[in-house]
């Protein structure tokens, strides 16, 4: 835990100062994109935060490769460098989109390209946990294709919710920390010669980098993470999930206190539940109207919360709360009886539903 915490701290410090530098350069050279109708801000704000987040990730992984305990993850293993290479690709694609607004299909090709880099270098979906026996992907091309697809989906999910100050970064911190605790606990309680784990390291670095970025992005934001930051976090989160899912085939999760083998598959989805729900609803909404799934609109979950009457801050805090309940609720199933966890989660969901609908209920009461 100490070494993972130090890597998270390294990522946080570097990300904080690198984001400050990116913000200063963006303001000095007026590297702004035009304000769109769906945007909440009224003054130009640089979208270079992804550079600060990437700096935190880069330095933390380089330090980890030379540090006690966690350096074992890098020994004879190209996967961490593949993730870093894929991260560099997507940050470049995102930065170009933030500055010159790439066509949607060019950005999509860049997303799949980054996913292919990660997959070819070793982080691949080789097993799909399922109730009963897991499904093994024995075909190399299929494994690479599925991996690239999952990474692209996760990148778009994070990108779609990045619409309010502090939203994407906070959701990533909450979901990433739940994922970190789960992955760390599994490895710490298993009978292993080496407890170091890439998924645990990646989630620690995600949380650290987002913590360093968030002070600059909290309402009112002085810099946005842009597509480069949102897609970077999505790539790292997906890579961590794929690493953890692939460990099911080794029996690692089965050997830890009878932990259900399906949990490693459920946890990434619960961590990303809010972004994925937003992504699915956006695709359905846009295609139903005969538009491209990537045609931007003002119909995301955070927009709907604002339309209900929530302020920017209360909408963000509500989405934080939903993420925390779903992510930590799923992770808690490894520690507590399922019945107890489900009961608590349902009660919390009912409370959050009431809080979400409170402005509308208040207006209805006033009208009556």
N, C-alpha and C positions, 0 to 999 in steps of 0.2 A: 504493500500500500504506500509506503514512504516513497519509493522510486516513481511509482505512477503519479503520486501527488507532486513530486518535484518536476516531472515532465509537464504536468498540467500548469504548474506555476510558471515554468519557463515559457510555455506557449502564451500564457496570460500576459506576462510582462512584455514579451516581444510584440505581441499583438497590440497591446495598448499603445506603445510608443510608435510602432509602425503605422497604426491607424491614424495617430496624431500627425505623423509626417505626411501620409497620403491626403489627409484632410487639408493640411496647410498647402500642399502642392496644388490640390484641386481648386482651392479658393484663389490662390495666387495666379494661376494660369487660366482660371475660369473654365475648368473642365466640367461643365454642366450639360445635362440633357434638357430639352424643353419640358416645361411642366405640362402634364397631360390632364385631361378632364377628370380622370379617375383618381388622380393623385390627391393626397390630403394636405400636402405642404403648399405654401403660396410663394415661397422664396426659393431661388435656385440653391440646390444642395449637391455637392459632389457625390458620385456613386462609385468611389474608389475603395470602399471599405474591404472589398475582397482581397486587395493587396495586403492590407494589414493582417487579416485573418490568415492568409497564405504564409506570410512571413512567420507568424507564430507557429504554424504547423511545420514549416520547413525547418526552422531552428530547433524545435522540440524533437523532431525525428532525427536530425543530425546529432544532437546531444545524446539522445537515447541510444543511438548506434554505438556510442563510445562509453556508455555508462554501465555501472555495475548492475547485474541482474537483467535489466531490460535489453542489454546488448545481445543477449542470447537469442532474441527474436530474429536478429539479422544474420546470424551465423548460418551460412549455406542456404539462405532463404532470400530469394529475389522479390518476394511478395511485397514487403514494405516499400522497396524502391519502385515497384510497379505502381503502387497506390500513389506514391509521391509524383511519379511521372505523369500518371493520369490526372492528378490534381493540377499539375503545371499546365497541361493541355487545356483543361476546362477553365482555368483562371484566365488564360490567354483568350479563349473564345468569349468568355463572359465579359472581359475587359473591352474587347472590340465591340461587343453588343452594347455595352454601357456607353461607349463613346460615339459610335457611328450607327447604332441600331441595325443589326444584321437582320436579314430575312429569316423567317422562322425555320425554313428548311435547312439553311446553312447552320443555324444554331443547333438544330436537331442532329445534323451530321456530326457536328463537333461533340455533342453529348455522347453519341454512340462511339465516336472515335476515342474519346477518353475512356469509356467503358471497355472498349476492346483492348486498350493499353493495359488497363488493370487486369483484365482476364488473361491475356496472353502471358503476362509476367507472373501469374501464379494464383491470384485470388479469383477462384472460379466456383460457381455453384455446381458442386459434384453430387449433392444428395439433397432431396427434398423431404424433410420430416413429415410423417403422416401418421395418423392413428393406426397402430399396428406396425407394419414394416415400412421403413423409409424407402423412398423411390430413388434409385441411384441413376445418375446421368452418366452413362458409360461412353457416350459419343463426345469426343473432344469438341467438334464444331458446335454441337447442340449446347454443351456446357458453356462455351464462350458466348454464344448468342444469347442464352438465357441470362447470363451474368451481365452482359452489356445492356440488355433490355431492362433488367431490374435497376441497374445503376441509373439509366436514363429516366425511368419513371420516378425514382426517388429524387433526382435532381430537379425535375419539373415540379414535384410536389412541394419541395422547399421553396422553389422560386415563386410558385403561385401564392403562397401565404405571406411573402415578403412585401406587405402593403401598408403596414403601420409601423411607426417608430418602435423599435425594440422587439417586435413580434417574432420574427424568424430566429433571431439570436437567442431570445429567452426560451422559446419552444425547444430549440436545439440543446440548450443547457439542461433543461428539465429532462427531456427525453434521453439525452446522452448520459446524464448522471445515473438515471435508472438502469440503462443498459450497462454502464460501467460497473455498478454494484453487483448486477446479476452475473456478468462475465467474471468478475474478480472472485465472487463467492464460489462459483463453480470450480474454478481452478485451485482456489485455496483449500477446498475441502475434498478434492479428488486425490487419489493416490498416484502422484506423478513425481518424476525425477526433476522436472523443470516446470515451475509454475508460471513462467513468463508467457504472455499471450498477446498476439497482435490485435485482436478485437478489443481487449481491455486497454491497450496502449492507445489505439486510435480514438476510442471514446473519451479517454482522459485528455487527449490533445484537443479534441473537438470542444469539450467543455471549457478547457483553459483558454483556447483562442477566442471563443465566443464571450467569455467573461471579460477578457481584455478589450474586446470590441464594444460591448454593450454600453459602457459609460458614455461613449461618443454617440451612440445611436438611440439612447433613451430620450423620450419626448421632452422638449422638441429636439429632434435629431440634428446633429451638425454634420453628419455624413451617413450615407446609406451603404449597405454592403453590396448592393447592385447584383446583377446576375452572376458576376464572378464569385461573390461571396456565397450566395444562396446555392449555386450549383456545386461549389467546392464542398460545402457542408453536406449536401446531399450525396455527393460521391463518397465522402469519408464515412458517412453513416451507413450507406449501402454496403460499402466494403467491409465494415465491421460486422454488419449483420450476416453477410455471406460467409465470412470467416467463422463466426459462431455456428451458423447453420451447418457448415461443412464438418464441424467437429462432432456432429451427431453420429455420423458413420463410424467414428472411432469408439463409440460407446461411452464417451466421456460424461455426457449428461445423464446417462442411465446409471452410472456408478455413484452419483452424488445424491445420497439420501432418497433414492427413488424418484428423482426429478423427472417429470414427464418429458419424453423426447420431443413432443410437439411444442413445448414452451420456447425453445430457441427460434422457432418459426413465428410464433405468435408475438413474442416480445418486440422484434423490429417493427411489426405492423402496429402494435399498440403504441410504441414510441412515436411512430409516424402517423398515428390515426388521424389527427386533426389535419395535417397537410394532405394526406391521401384522400380523405373525405372531400376536402376542398378541390383537389385535382379531379376526382371522379365527377363531382357535381358540375365543375366547369366544363369538362369534356361533354357530358350529357347535355348541358344547357346550350352550349354553342352549336353542337352538331344538330340538335333538335331545331335550331333556328336556321339551319343551312349554312352556318359559318364554320370557319376553320377552328379546330380545337385550340389553336394557339392565337386566335384573334382576341386581343385583350378586351375586357369589359369591366363593368363595375358591379359584378354579381358574386364576388367571393364572400366567404364566411365573415371576414372582418367588415366588409361593406354592409352585410346584412345586419350585423350587430350595431353598426353606426346608424343604419336606417331604423332600427328598433328604438333608438334614443340613447344608446350608450355613448359616452365620451371616448376619445381615442385611448386614454389610459385605462378606462374600465373595460373596454373591448379587449385590449391586450391582456389585462389581468385575468379576464374570464377565459381566454384561450390558453393562458398559462395553466389555469386551474383544471380545465378539461384535459390538457396534456398530462398534468401531474397525476390525476385520478386514474387515467387509463394506463399510463406507462408504469407507475409505481404499483397500481393494482395488479397488473400482470406479473411484475417482478415479485410481488409479495406472495404469489402462489408457490414460490419455491421455499418460502419460510413458514407459512401458516396454512391451516386447513383450507381447502378450496371453498367450502361452504361459508366459512367466516369471511374470507376475502370477498367473495361474490356479494354477500349481504352488505358488507360495508361499502363496496363500490356502488351498488345500486342505490343505497341511501344517499351517498355523496352525489351521484348523478341526478337524483331527484332534487336535491338542494341546488345544484348548479343549474338545472333546468328552470327552477323557480327564479333564480338570480338572473338568468339569461332573459327570461320573459318579463321581468319586473317592470321595465319601462312601459311595455304594451299594456300589462295588467293595470298599471297605475293610470294610464290614459283612459282605458275602458271604464275604470271606476269613476274618473272625473266626468266622463261623458254621460254616465248614468245618473 
